[in-house]
Amino acid sequence: MDYEDVVVTFTTDSKQLACSMAAEVADTEFSCCAHIEGPIRRVHRWHGRKHSSEQWRVEIEATTECADALVEHMKDHHGHEMHDLVVTGNVRHLAGQPAD
């Protein structure tokens, strides 16, 4: 199997930002689509105390060739507004694909 795509995932505490970033990257050549999940609950420890907050997760599908440019674009424009930026490689779309 040939896995050619990546998924770039981040979370944010702003539903408005999640929606605007999904629309923003959909208008670029960096990605093919974005999915928004939420609200989800984020539980984490910060400065020795447990915190919990409502978050939205955005998953952006992109080609391997565009992943670095997409991440740089996101960090340059929204770096301080995102949490947990992760790139997952070796993704293949299985639905709607012909059998190998």
C-alpha positions as CSV (number, residue, x, y, z in Angstrom):
1,M,0.0,0.0,0.0
2,D,1.1,3.5,-0.8
3,Y,0.4,6.0,2.0
4,E,0.8,9.5,0.6
5,D,-1.1,11.9,2.8
6,V,-0.7,13.4,6.3
7,V,-3.2,14.7,8.8
8,V,-2.2,17.9,10.7
9,T,-4.1,18.2,13.9
10,F,-4.4,21.0,16.5
11,T,-6.7,22.0,19.2
12,T,-7.9,25.5,20.2
13,D,-10.1,26.9,22.9
14,S,-11.9,29.0,20.3
15,K,-14.7,27.5,18.2
16,Q,-14.5,30.7,16.0
17,L,-10.8,30.1,15.4
18,A,-11.3,26.4,14.6
19,C,-13.9,27.4,12.0
20,S,-12.0,30.3,10.5
21,M,-8.7,28.2,10.3
22,A,-10.5,25.3,8.6
23,A,-11.9,27.7,6.0
24,E,-8.6,29.5,5.7
25,V,-6.6,26.3,4.9
26,A,-9.3,25.0,2.6
27,D,-8.6,28.1,0.5
28,T,-4.9,27.3,0.2
29,E,-3.0,24.8,-2.0
30,F,-1.7,23.2,1.2
31,S,-4.7,21.0,2.0
32,C,-7.7,19.2,0.6
33,C,-10.1,19.5,3.5
34,A,-10.5,20.1,7.3
35,H,-12.6,18.5,9.9
36,I,-13.7,20.1,13.1
37,E,-14.6,18.1,16.2
38,G,-15.9,19.6,19.4
39,P,-16.4,20.6,21.9
40,I,-14.0,18.1,23.5
41,R,-12.6,18.2,27.0
42,R,-8.9,18.9,27.5
43,V,-7.5,18.0,30.9
44,H,-3.9,18.9,31.6
45,R,-1.4,19.9,34.4
46,W,0.1,23.4,34.3
47,H,2.4,24.8,37.0
48,G,1.6,21.9,39.3
49,R,-2.2,22.3,39.1
50,K,-4.8,20.3,37.1
51,H,-6.8,22.3,34.6
52,S,-9.8,21.4,32.4
53,S,-11.2,23.3,29.5
54,E,-13.4,23.0,26.5
55,Q,-11.5,22.7,23.2
56,W,-12.1,22.1,19.5
57,R,-10.0,19.8,17.4
58,V,-9.2,20.5,13.8
59,E,-7.9,17.8,11.5
60,I,-6.5,19.0,8.2
61,E,-5.8,16.5,5.4
62,A,-2.8,17.4,3.2
63,T,-0.3,15.8,0.9
64,T,3.1,15.0,2.2
65,E,4.7,17.6,-0.1
66,C,2.5,20.3,1.4
67,A,2.8,19.4,5.1
68,D,5.8,21.5,6.0
69,A,4.3,24.6,4.3
70,L,1.0,24.1,5.9
71,V,2.5,23.8,9.4
72,E,4.7,26.9,8.8
73,H,1.6,28.8,7.6
74,M,-0.4,27.8,10.7
75,K,2.5,28.6,13.1
76,D,3.2,32.0,11.5
77,H,-0.5,33.1,11.5
78,H,-1.9,31.3,14.6
79,G,1.0,29.8,16.6
80,H,-0.1,31.3,19.9
81,E,-3.7,30.3,19.5
82,M,-3.2,26.6,18.9
83,H,-2.5,23.7,21.3
84,D,-1.1,20.3,20.5
85,L,0.0,20.7,16.9
86,V,0.7,17.2,15.6
87,V,1.4,15.8,12.1
88,T,0.5,12.2,11.5
89,G,2.1,10.7,8.4
90,N,1.4,7.7,6.3
91,V,-2.4,8.2,5.9
92,R,-4.4,6.7,3.1
93,H,-8.0,7.4,2.2
94,L,-9.8,4.1,2.2
95,A,-13.4,5.1,1.6
96,G,-14.3,5.5,-2.0
97,Q,-10.9,4.1,-3.2
98,P,-10.7,1.2,-5.7
99,A,-9.4,-2.1,-4.3
100,D,-5.7,-2.7,-4.8
